[in-house]
Amino acid sequence: MKSRSKYNPKAKKDSKLEIQDPRVAVYRDYMQKHTIICKFMGIWPTEKALNWWIQAKWKPKGEIKLQLGSMGFFIEIFDLIEDRYIIFG
């Protein structure tokens, strides 16, 4: 029996979307090298408090952009790959 989407009853289970734009591949490669996806396990600090903690504890040489997500997730985007590697040091 084939699985069907409730939004598209004719959709096949193994349907895939491929985007051929080379800019997407460049963006994906950049994000794989420059980001960390994190999740809070407890109290969720404010964005200001989180930025302060990152600067105080990790002391990055470059800029770190913070993107807050839902359910306690957030993404850190590092300008310098070296700053990302320091965290895993």
N, CA and C atoms as a LAMMPS dump frame, in Angstrom:
ITEM: TIMESTEP
0
ITEM: NUMBER OF ATOMS
267
ITEM: BOX BOUNDS ff ff ff
-5.0000000000000000e+02 5.0000000000000000e+02
-5.0000000000000000e+02 5.0000000000000000e+02
-5.0000000000000000e+02 5.0000000000000000e+02
ITEM: ATOMS id mol type element x y z
1 1 1 N 0.846 -1.178 0
2 1 2 C 0 0 0
3 1 3 C 0.893 1.243 0
4 2 1 N 0.624 2.172 -0.883
5 2 2 C 1.421 3.382 -0.985
6 2 3 C 0.949 4.422 0.018
7 3 1 N 1.934 5.094 0.63
8 3 2 C 1.629 6.177 1.554
9 3 3 C 1.272 7.43 0.77
10 4 1 N 0.253 8.13 1.191
11 4 2 C -0.159 9.348 0.508
12 4 3 C -0.234 10.491 1.514
13 5 1 N 0.14 11.649 1.064
14 5 2 C 0.081 12.843 1.892
15 5 3 C -1.36 13.324 1.965
16 6 1 N -1.764 13.835 3.125
17 6 2 C -3.128 14.355 3.221
18 6 3 C -3.27 15.646 2.414
19 7 1 N -2.146 16.31 2.111
20 7 2 C -2.192 17.537 1.326
21 7 3 C -2.137 17.255 -0.168
22 8 1 N -1.561 16.143 -0.544
23 8 2 C -1.462 15.76 -1.946
24 8 3 C -1.694 14.255 -2.029
25 9 1 N -2.94 13.836 -2.22
26 9 2 C -3.247 12.401 -2.197
27 9 3 C -2.533 11.592 -3.271
28 10 1 N -2.032 12.248 -4.312
29 10 2 C -1.327 11.527 -5.372
30 10 3 C 0.181 11.453 -5.128
31 11 1 N 0.665 12.038 -4.041
32 11 2 C 2.105 12.057 -3.759
33 11 3 C 2.603 10.656 -3.444
34 12 1 N 3.77 10.355 -3.959
35 12 2 C 4.394 9.07 -3.677
36 12 3 C 5.203 9.184 -2.399
37 13 1 N 5.406 8.081 -1.731
38 13 2 C 6.138 8.064 -0.472
39 13 3 C 7.573 8.548 -0.636
40 14 1 N 8.239 8.187 -1.711
41 14 2 C 9.647 8.503 -1.895
42 14 3 C 9.878 9.738 -2.767
43 15 1 N 8.918 10.63 -2.829
44 15 2 C 9.083 11.844 -3.624
45 15 3 C 10.169 12.716 -3.017
46 16 1 N 10.987 13.323 -3.868
47 16 2 C 12.074 14.186 -3.412
48 16 3 C 12.037 15.481 -4.196
49 17 1 N 12.465 16.537 -3.561
50 17 2 C 12.559 17.838 -4.198
51 17 3 C 14.023 18.163 -4.405
52 18 1 N 14.397 18.483 -5.613
53 18 2 C 15.767 18.874 -5.905
54 18 3 C 15.76 20.299 -6.416
55 19 1 N 16.6 21.133 -5.815
56 19 2 C 16.738 22.514 -6.248
57 19 3 C 18.066 22.613 -6.981
58 20 1 N 18.013 23.003 -8.219
59 20 2 C 19.2 23.006 -9.065
60 20 3 C 19.998 24.309 -8.996
61 21 1 N 19.521 25.311 -8.287
62 21 2 C 20.204 26.6 -8.202
63 21 3 C 21.53 26.434 -7.451
64 22 1 N 22.671 26.763 -8.059
65 22 2 C 23.968 26.578 -7.394
66 22 3 C 24.13 27.451 -6.144
67 23 1 N 23.353 28.526 -6.027
68 23 2 C 23.439 29.37 -4.827
69 23 3 C 22.998 28.61 -3.588
70 24 1 N 22.076 27.678 -3.758
71 24 2 C 21.603 26.882 -2.626
72 24 3 C 22.728 25.99 -2.108
73 25 1 N 23.488 25.388 -3.006
74 25 2 C 24.608 24.536 -2.603
75 25 3 C 25.682 25.352 -1.899
76 26 1 N 25.956 26.549 -2.375
77 26 2 C 26.954 27.414 -1.735
78 26 3 C 26.488 27.781 -0.332
79 27 1 N 25.222 28.139 -0.186
80 27 2 C 24.663 28.491 1.126
81 27 3 C 24.713 27.288 2.07
82 28 1 N 24.323 26.108 1.577
83 28 2 C 24.345 24.896 2.398
84 28 3 C 25.76 24.589 2.896
85 29 1 N 26.739 24.688 1.997
86 29 2 C 28.122 24.412 2.382
87 29 3 C 28.611 25.407 3.426
88 30 1 N 28.273 26.68 3.248
89 30 2 C 28.658 27.703 4.226
90 30 3 C 28.047 27.393 5.594
91 31 1 N 26.756 27.086 5.607
92 31 2 C 26.076 26.826 6.874
93 31 3 C 26.623 25.566 7.562
94 32 1 N 27.004 24.555 6.804
95 32 2 C 27.563 23.344 7.405
96 32 3 C 28.882 23.631 8.111
97 33 1 N 29.667 24.559 7.588
98 33 2 C 30.975 24.861 8.152
99 33 3 C 30.93 25.933 9.233
100 34 1 N 29.944 26.8 9.203
101 34 2 C 29.945 27.981 10.066
102 34 3 C 28.863 27.987 11.143
103 35 1 N 28.065 26.954 11.27
104 35 2 C 26.963 27.006 12.237
105 35 3 C 26.999 25.856 13.229
106 36 1 N 26.341 26.12 14.331
107 36 2 C 26.058 25.093 15.331
108 36 3 C 24.585 25.238 15.685
109 37 1 N 23.872 24.125 15.732
110 37 2 C 22.481 24.129 16.166
111 37 3 C 22.466 23.621 17.596
112 38 1 N 21.882 24.403 18.492
113 38 2 C 21.876 24.076 19.921
114 38 3 C 20.446 24.012 20.437
115 39 1 N 20.282 23.4 21.614
116 39 2 C 18.973 23.329 22.267
117 39 3 C 19.155 23.554 23.753
118 40 1 N 18.308 24.404 24.304
119 40 2 C 18.319 24.636 25.752
120 40 3 C 17.661 23.464 26.46
121 41 1 N 18.251 23.071 27.566
122 41 2 C 17.691 21.999 28.38
123 41 3 C 17.384 22.571 29.765
124 42 1 N 16.357 23.329 29.866
125 42 2 C 16.003 23.974 31.128
126 42 3 C 15.472 25.359 30.85
127 43 1 N 15.87 26.309 31.659
128 43 2 C 15.401 27.687 31.507
129 43 3 C 15.983 28.283 30.226
130 44 1 N 15.156 28.953 29.464
131 44 2 C 15.585 29.58 28.221
132 44 3 C 15.964 31.028 28.498
133 45 1 N 17.233 31.385 28.323
134 45 2 C 17.638 32.773 28.577
135 45 3 C 17.153 33.701 27.465
136 46 1 N 17.199 34.977 27.75
137 46 2 C 16.864 35.956 26.72
138 46 3 C 17.991 35.999 25.695
139 47 1 N 17.714 36.589 24.548
140 47 2 C 18.736 36.707 23.507
141 47 3 C 19.909 37.541 24.005
142 48 1 N 19.624 38.599 24.754
143 48 2 C 20.675 39.459 25.301
144 48 3 C 21.56 38.682 26.277
145 49 1 N 20.947 37.901 27.154
146 49 2 C 21.71 37.11 28.124
147 49 3 C 22.548 36.041 27.423
148 50 1 N 21.994 35.441 26.397
149 50 2 C 22.727 34.417 25.657
150 50 3 C 23.926 35.028 24.93
151 51 1 N 23.739 36.176 24.297
152 51 2 C 24.858 36.862 23.642
153 51 3 C 25.952 37.213 24.637
154 52 1 N 25.568 37.679 25.817
155 52 2 C 26.548 38.015 26.862
156 52 3 C 27.326 36.764 27.26
157 53 1 N 26.62 35.658 27.478
158 53 2 C 27.266 34.414 27.899
159 53 3 C 28.252 33.928 26.829
160 54 1 N 27.848 33.978 25.564
161 54 2 C 28.729 33.549 24.47
162 54 3 C 30.001 34.382 24.461
163 55 1 N 29.873 35.694 24.568
164 55 2 C 31.044 36.574 24.548
165 55 3 C 31.946 36.33 25.768
166 56 1 N 31.346 36.11 26.933
167 56 2 C 32.118 35.918 28.164
168 56 3 C 32.822 34.56 28.211
169 57 1 N 32.149 33.515 27.784
170 57 2 C 32.703 32.156 27.911
171 57 3 C 33.565 31.744 26.722
172 58 1 N 33.123 32.042 25.511
173 58 2 C 33.828 31.564 24.33
174 58 3 C 34.841 32.561 23.799
175 59 1 N 34.662 33.837 24.115
176 59 2 C 35.572 34.904 23.675
177 59 3 C 35.91 34.792 22.177
178 60 1 N 34.901 34.862 21.318
179 60 2 C 35.162 34.712 19.88
180 60 3 C 35.957 35.891 19.311
181 61 1 N 36.753 35.605 18.294
182 61 2 C 37.529 36.651 17.62
183 61 3 C 36.678 37.364 16.569
184 62 1 N 35.742 36.647 15.973
185 62 2 C 34.86 37.212 14.956
186 62 3 C 33.464 37.415 15.507
187 63 1 N 32.573 37.758 14.609
188 63 2 C 31.185 37.992 14.99
189 63 3 C 30.413 36.675 14.998
190 64 1 N 29.473 36.571 15.928
191 64 2 C 28.573 35.425 15.984
192 64 3 C 27.157 35.958 15.858
193 65 1 N 26.431 35.456 14.862
194 65 2 C 25.025 35.834 14.688
195 65 3 C 24.18 34.761 15.344
196 66 1 N 23.174 35.183 16.045
197 66 2 C 22.312 34.277 16.785
198 66 3 C 20.922 34.293 16.175
199 67 1 N 20.365 33.117 15.912
200 67 2 C 19.002 33 15.418
201 67 3 C 18.237 32.094 16.366
202 68 1 N 17.239 32.655 17.016
203 68 2 C 16.431 31.873 17.947
204 68 3 C 15.358 31.12 17.181
205 69 1 N 15.159 29.877 17.565
206 69 2 C 14.127 29.047 16.961
207 69 3 C 13.034 28.76 17.966
208 70 1 N 12.229 27.782 17.696
209 70 2 C 11.165 27.412 18.622
210 70 3 C 11.596 26.224 19.473
211 71 1 N 10.871 25.997 20.528
212 71 2 C 11.07 24.846 21.404
213 71 3 C 12.48 24.773 21.993
214 72 1 N 13.117 25.927 22.226
215 72 2 C 14.429 25.95 22.858
216 72 3 C 15.607 25.823 21.92
217 73 1 N 15.373 25.722 20.63
218 73 2 C 16.463 25.614 19.667
219 73 3 C 16.978 26.993 19.285
220 74 1 N 18.274 27.065 18.998
221 74 2 C 18.85 28.28 18.448
222 74 3 C 20.048 27.907 17.583
223 75 1 N 20.377 28.793 16.656
224 75 2 C 21.482 28.568 15.723
225 75 3 C 22.492 29.682 15.918
226 76 1 N 23.754 29.309 15.965
227 76 2 C 24.841 30.277 16.023
228 76 3 C 25.593 30.193 14.701
229 77 1 N 25.764 31.344 14.057
230 77 2 C 26.473 31.415 12.784
231 77 3 C 27.767 32.188 13.022
232 78 1 N 28.891 31.523 12.826
233 78 2 C 30.202 32.092 13.097
234 78 3 C 30.812 32.666 11.827
235 79 1 N 31.317 33.897 11.907
236 79 2 C 32.04 34.476 10.768
237 79 3 C 33.357 33.733 10.544
238 80 1 N 34.017 33.356 11.635
239 80 2 C 35.301 32.653 11.559
240 80 3 C 35.115 31.188 11.959
241 81 1 N 35.541 30.298 11.086
242 81 2 C 35.425 28.868 11.382
243 81 3 C 36.218 28.518 12.636
244 82 1 N 37.322 29.22 12.877
245 82 2 C 38.16 28.944 14.051
246 82 3 C 37.359 29.114 15.347
247 83 1 N 36.473 30.101 15.395
248 83 2 C 35.646 30.307 16.589
249 83 3 C 34.733 29.106 16.814
250 84 1 N 34.211 28.54 15.759
251 84 2 C 33.344 27.363 15.883
252 84 3 C 34.136 26.183 16.436
253 85 1 N 35.382 26.003 15.973
254 85 2 C 36.188 24.882 16.428
255 85 3 C 36.633 25.041 17.891
256 86 1 N 36.77 26.26 18.376
257 86 2 C 37.14 26.483 19.78
258 86 3 C 36.13 25.855 20.725
259 87 1 N 34.887 25.913 20.371
260 87 2 C 33.814 25.371 21.225
261 87 3 C 33.986 23.873 21.433
262 88 1 N 34.423 23.183 20.403
263 88 2 C 34.579 21.724 20.496
264 88 3 C 35.964 21.334 20.99
265 89 1 N 36.863 22.356 21.17
266 89 2 C 38.26 22.203 21.555
267 89 3 C 38.545 21.135 22.479
